[in-house]
Amino acid sequence: MTETFALFAACLPGLEPLLCDELKDLGAAPTAVAGGATFQGDLRLLFTACLQLGTASHVVIRVAGFPCRALGELERKAALLPWSSLLRADVPARVRAVCKRSRIWHSGAAEERLENAIAKGLGRAPRRAEAEDPDAAVIAVRIVDDHVTISLDATTTPLHRRGWRLATAKAPLREDLAHALLLASGWQPGQALLDPFCGAGTIAIEAACVAADLAPGRLRPPPCRHLGLWNERLWQDVLTAARPEPTIDVSHLAASDRDAGAIEDARGNAERAGVAAAIEFRCCAVSAQPWLATPAAAPPNGTLVTNPPFGVRVAGGEQLASLYQSLGHRLQGLGAGWRLAMLAYDVRMARRVGRPLRSAFATRIGGLGIAAMIDAEVTAKGPDPAASV
Ligand SMILES: C[S@@+](CC[C@H](N)C(=O)[O-])C[C@H]1O[C@@H](n2cnc3c(N)ncnc32)[C@H](O)[C@@H]1O
């Protein structure tokens, strides 16, 4: 019989509803929890989730959960787990413990006891991983209110690192956040999309990949390769099932930035992603972007999806308000067939575009609170009409 695992997909806070929609599309029955979603699934679903999820940053396997009040009890109970089938003898392992409101309060001691338990289960001590070894098996132990949860990370590097965004321009957007903005924007594959502040090209490249049905995780190392659960044949099977349809239309994707270095970075990233031919990159100020400068040259319908300068990491200052006003004015010029979806650090500043916007989701990243602002009437997948910022 196929083994079923308790799984948890982690995401940036605020992205949980979008992540749940993605999981449902994969056939899972997720439950949203703070910072992600829990779901049950076999190894095939775990592999598929790691390959296909665009808004997740990790997928972990919940190995065990039990009440526990003492270090001896932790070691004894953890030693009963099937470590020899979960871990690989040739791969170093790292245990990370967090303790909150529990009788076991010393995370270092909990880590040591878990290592002892794993050594008993494996019949010998696992090789200890260097602190930042990206190929190590990571075992996470959370002890909260005297309840222990032990998890194994199925992914080595975080899922939002797709493998193509090696050039970063000045203020790169995380790929999972770009993916979430696309999902919330109402944009659909085959429709026109414009990012006139494209930087390293993250939004347009992510859109091209969605349009071409290219799985977000296709360029990453396979999940679970570092674990005892690894199954090469199954992974190849999952990859074959995810082969894109050759007929999908990826036209009408345009991205521009006034910074020549950013455009060079974006082109390099698009090439690595295999979608360079699908995106028209141009080095120009927003005012000179061909569709915005000459609306007659633009497709009649489309979505402007962008991460404009916030004036935080990229210099903005006094001119920012007029930049946003000018963006709104030019977008208006494209006609009623065009929609807007933009990330905002300062929502009042975002409203300077002069059209009714609502918050589709709000998140925090790098210490900044960020909202995804979309045209008020868009009811795309994921956005919660009740959310307001
Ligand atoms: C927040 S960054 C965009 C980051 C991008 N989403 C990425 O993933 O790399 C904003 C970008 O807007 C560009 N920019 C600022 N003012 C501009 C203007 N007036 N016209 C065109 N681009 C501009 C900057 O060069 C910068 O690359």
The ligand as an SDF file (V2000), in Angstrom:
LIG
                    3D

 27 29  0  0  0  0  0  0  0  0999 V2000
   11.6000   47.4840   -6.9930 C   0  0  0  0  0  0  0  0  0  0  0  0
   12.5470   47.4480   -8.4320 S   0  0  0  0  0  0  0  0  0  0  0  0
   11.7890   46.1610   -9.3600 C   0  0  0  0  0  0  0  0  0  0  0  0
   12.3540   44.8310   -8.9870 C   0  0  0  0  0  0  0  0  0  0  0  0
   11.8880   43.7090   -9.8750 C   0  0  0  0  0  0  0  0  0  0  0  0
   10.5130   43.3530   -9.6090 N   0  0  0  0  0  0  0  0  0  0  0  0
   12.8040   42.5120   -9.7520 C   0  0  0  0  0  0  0  0  0  0  0  0
   12.3270   41.4210   -9.4280 O   0  0  0  0  0  0  0  0  0  0  0  0
   14.0060   42.6540   -9.9070 O   0  0  0  0  0  0  0  0  0  0  0  0
   12.0120   48.8790   -9.2780 C   0  0  0  0  0  0  0  0  0  0  0  0
   12.6620   49.0760  -10.6220 C   0  0  0  0  0  0  0  0  0  0  0  0
   12.0940   50.2530  -11.1920 O   0  0  0  0  0  0  0  0  0  0  0  0
   13.0840   50.8660  -12.0150 C   0  0  0  0  0  0  0  0  0  0  0  0
   12.6730   52.2700  -12.2190 N   0  0  0  0  0  0  0  0  0  0  0  0
   12.6430   53.2900  -11.3230 C   0  0  0  0  0  0  0  0  0  0  0  0
   12.1400   54.4050  -11.8990 N   0  0  0  0  0  0  0  0  0  0  0  0
   11.8610   54.1090  -13.1870 C   0  0  0  0  0  0  0  0  0  0  0  0
   11.3040   54.8170  -14.2790 C   0  0  0  0  0  0  0  0  0  0  0  0
   10.9760   56.1010  -14.1740 N   0  0  0  0  0  0  0  0  0  0  0  0
   11.1120   54.1730  -15.4420 N   0  0  0  0  0  0  0  0  0  0  0  0
   11.4480   52.8540  -15.5770 C   0  0  0  0  0  0  0  0  0  0  0  0
   12.0050   52.1360  -14.5790 N   0  0  0  0  0  0  0  0  0  0  0  0
   12.1880   52.7300  -13.4030 C   0  0  0  0  0  0  0  0  0  0  0  0
   14.3760   50.6800  -11.2340 C   0  0  0  0  0  0  0  0  0  0  0  0
   15.4940   50.7350  -12.1130 O   0  0  0  0  0  0  0  0  0  0  0  0
   14.1720   49.3120  -10.5880 C   0  0  0  0  0  0  0  0  0  0  0  0
   14.7880   48.2920  -11.3580 O   0  0  0  0  0  0  0  0  0  0  0  0
  1  2  1  0
  2  3  1  0
  2 10  1  0
  3  4  1  0
  4  5  1  0
  5  6  1  0
  5  7  1  0
  7  8  2  0
  7  9  1  0
 10 11  1  0
 11 12  1  0
 11 26  1  0
 12 13  1  0
 13 14  1  0
 13 24  1  0
 14 15  1  0
 14 23  1  0
 15 16  2  0
 16 17  1  0
 17 18  1  0
 17 23  2  0
 18 19  1  0
 18 20  2  0
 20 21  1  0
 21 22  2  0
 22 23  1  0
 24 25  1  0
 24 26  1  0
 26 27  1  0
M  CHG  2   2   1   9  -1
M  END
$$$$
